[in-house]
C-alpha cells in the first residue's frame, strides 16, 4: 500500500499536474522493479486533507492508469478513504475507521 501526496498537499503543494503525476508513475515503476512483476500495489489517498481534493485523487488515478499502460501491470489499483474532517493527524478511532475500510478491500481484491 502506498499513500501518496498527503505531505505534498499539506505543505502547500498545488501541483496536481504532470510533475506530481509523473513522479508517482516513476515511483510505481521503481517499486515494481524492486519487488517483482507479481506485486499487487494499492495506491491510496488517506483520509486527511488529501481525500477532500478531487484534483489530487485524479492525479493519483491518472498516474495509476499511465503506469498500467506503460507496464501492462494490472495488479495496481486505487483506494480512496472518506475525508475525516478533523484537524491534525488521525485519532485512534479514525485509524480504526481507516483499518475497517482497508482490510475488507484488501481481502476482497486479493481473493482471501
C-alpha positions in Angstrom: 0.0 0.0 0.0 1.3 3.4 -1.0 -0.3 6.5 0.5 0.8 9.4 -1.7 0.7 13.2 -1.9 -0.6 13.9 1.6 2.5 15.8 2.7 2.9 17.5 -0.7 -0.6 18.9 -0.2 -0.2 19.7 3.5 2.8 21.9 2.9 1.0 24.0 0.3 1.8 21.9 -2.7 -0.6 22.6 -5.5 0.9 20.7 -8.4 -1.7 18.2 -9.3 -0.5 18.1 -12.9 2.3 16.4 -14.8 5.1 16.9 -12.2 3.5 15.0 -9.4 1.8 12.5 -11.6 5.0 11.7 -13.5 6.9 11.3 -10.2 4.3 9.0 -9.0 4.4 6.9 -12.2 8.2 6.6 -11.9 8.0 5.6 -8.2 5.5 2.9 -9.0 7.9 1.6 -11.7 10.7 1.6 -9.2 8.5 -0.3 -6.7 7.6 -2.9 -9.3 11.3 -3.2 -10.4 12.4 -3.8 -6.8 9.6 -6.1 -5.6 8.9 -8.0 -8.9 6.3 -8.2 -11.6 3.8 -10.2 -9.4 3.5 -7.5 -6.8 0.0 -6.1 -6.1 0.0 -2.4 -5.4 -2.7 -0.4 -3.6 -2.4 3.3 -4.2 -4.4 5.2 -1.6 -5.4 8.7 -0.7 -5.6 8.8 3.1 -8.4 10.5 5.0 -6.7 13.7 6.0 -6.9 16.8 3.7 -5.9 14.9 0.6 -9.1 12.9 0.4 -11.1 16.1 0.2 -9.3 17.1 -3.1 -10.8 15.9 -6.3 -7.7 17.2 -8.2 -5.2 15.2 -6.1 -7.3 12.0 -6.3 -7.5 12.5 -10.1 -3.7 12.9 -10.2 -3.3 9.5 -8.4 -5.9 7.8 -10.7 -4.1 9.3 -13.8 -0.7 8.0 -12.5 -2.1 4.5 -11.9 -3.6 4.4 -15.4 -0.4 5.6 -17.1 1.6 3.1 -15.1 -0.8 0.3 -16.2 -0.5 1.4 -19.8 3.3 1.8 -19.7 4.0 -1.6 -18.0 1.0 -3.8 -18.7 0.9 -4.3 -14.9 -2.7 -4.7 -14.0 -2.3 -5.6 -10.3 -2.4 -2.0 -9.2 -5.4 -0.1 -8.1 -6.6 3.0 -6.2 -8.5 3.2 -2.9 -9.7 6.5 -1.5 -10.8 6.9 2.1 -13.6 9.3 3.1 -12.4 12.8 4.4 -12.2 12.7 8.2 -12.9 16.5 8.6 -11.0 16.9 11.9 -7.7 18.7 12.4 -4.3 17.1 12.7 -3.3 13.5 12.4 -5.6 10.6 12.9 -7.0 9.8 16.3 -7.2 6.2 17.3 -10.8 6.0 16.4 -10.0 7.4 12.9 -7.2 5.0 12.5 -9.6 2.2 13.3 -12.1 3.5 10.8 -9.4 3.5 8.1 -8.4 -0.1 9.0 -12.1 -1.1 8.9 -12.3 0.1 5.3 -8.9 -1.1 4.2 -8.9 -4.7 5.5 -12.1 -5.8 3.7 -11.0 -4.0 0.5 -7.6 -5.8 0.5 -9.3 -9.2 1.3 -11.7 -8.8 -1.5 -9.2 -7.7 -4.1 -6.7 -10.4 -3.0 -9.4 -13.1 -3.1 -8.9 -14.1 0.6 
